């Protein structure tokens, strides 16, 4: 059975702990957003399919415009959203 522990902190230490927790959480949220590509405007095919929430064959059938740059194919989130909203 788990036992609880109480820790008493003075106001200064409590505020410092609160700031540290806030900083850690904020940094981890930002890292998760970056890792998930939430801030990216353009996605590679695999990420575009995941963003749209459909299978690869369904996504290909949609015919969403592609952007070719130096042999890299990218898909615009805006194009994907526009397509979904219009259908």
C-alpha positions in Angstrom: 0.0 0.0 0.0 1.4 3.4 -0.9 2.1 5.9 1.8 1.8 9.7 1.2 4.5 12.1 2.0 3.9 15.7 3.0 6.5 18.4 2.2 6.3 21.8 3.7 7.9 24.6 1.7 8.3 28.2 2.5 6.7 30.7 0.1 9.9 31.4 -1.8 10.8 27.7 -2.3 7.2 27.0 -3.3 7.3 29.7 -5.9 10.7 28.5 -7.2 9.4 24.9 -7.5 6.3 26.1 -9.3 8.5 28.1 -11.8 10.7 25.0 -12.4 7.7 22.7 -13.0 6.2 25.3 -15.3 9.4 25.6 -17.3 9.8 21.8 -17.5 6.2 21.3 -18.7 6.4 24.2 -21.2 9.6 22.9 -22.7 8.3 19.4 -23.0 5.1 20.6 -24.6 7.1 22.6 -27.1 9.4 19.6 -27.8 6.4 17.3 -28.3 4.8 19.9 -30.7 8.1 20.0 -32.6 8.5 16.3 -32.7 4.9 15.8 -33.9 5.4 18.5 -36.6 2.5 20.6 -35.3 4.4 23.8 -36.3 5.3 22.6 -39.7 3.4 24.1 -42.7 4.5 21.4 -45.1 4.6 17.6 -44.5 6.2 14.6 -46.1 3.8 12.0 -47.4 3.8 9.8 -44.3 3.1 12.8 -42.0 0.5 14.1 -44.4 -1.4 10.8 -44.3 -1.3 10.8 -40.5 -2.4 14.4 -40.4 -5.4 13.6 -42.7 -6.2 10.5 -40.6 -6.8 8.3 -43.6 -5.0 5.4 -45.3 -2.3 6.0 -47.9 -4.5 4.7 -50.8 -7.3 7.0 -49.8 -4.9 10.0 -49.5 -3.5 9.2 -52.9 -7.0 9.0 -54.4 -7.7 12.5 -53.1 -5.1 14.0 -55.5 -4.0 16.8 -53.1 -1.5 19.1 -54.8 2.2 18.4 -54.1 5.2 20.7 -53.9 8.4 19.4 -55.4 11.6 20.9 -54.1 15.0 19.4 -55.0 13.4 16.0 -55.4 11.5 16.2 -52.1 7.7 15.9 -52.2 5.9 18.0 -49.7 2.2 18.5 -48.9 0.7 21.7 -47.5 -1.4 21.4 -44.4 -3.6 24.1 -45.8 -4.2 22.2 -49.0 -5.2 19.1 -46.9 -7.5 21.1 -44.7 -9.1 22.8 -47.7 -9.7 19.5 -49.4 -11.3 17.9 -46.3 -13.5 21.0 -45.6 -14.7 21.1 -49.2 -15.8 17.4 -49.3 
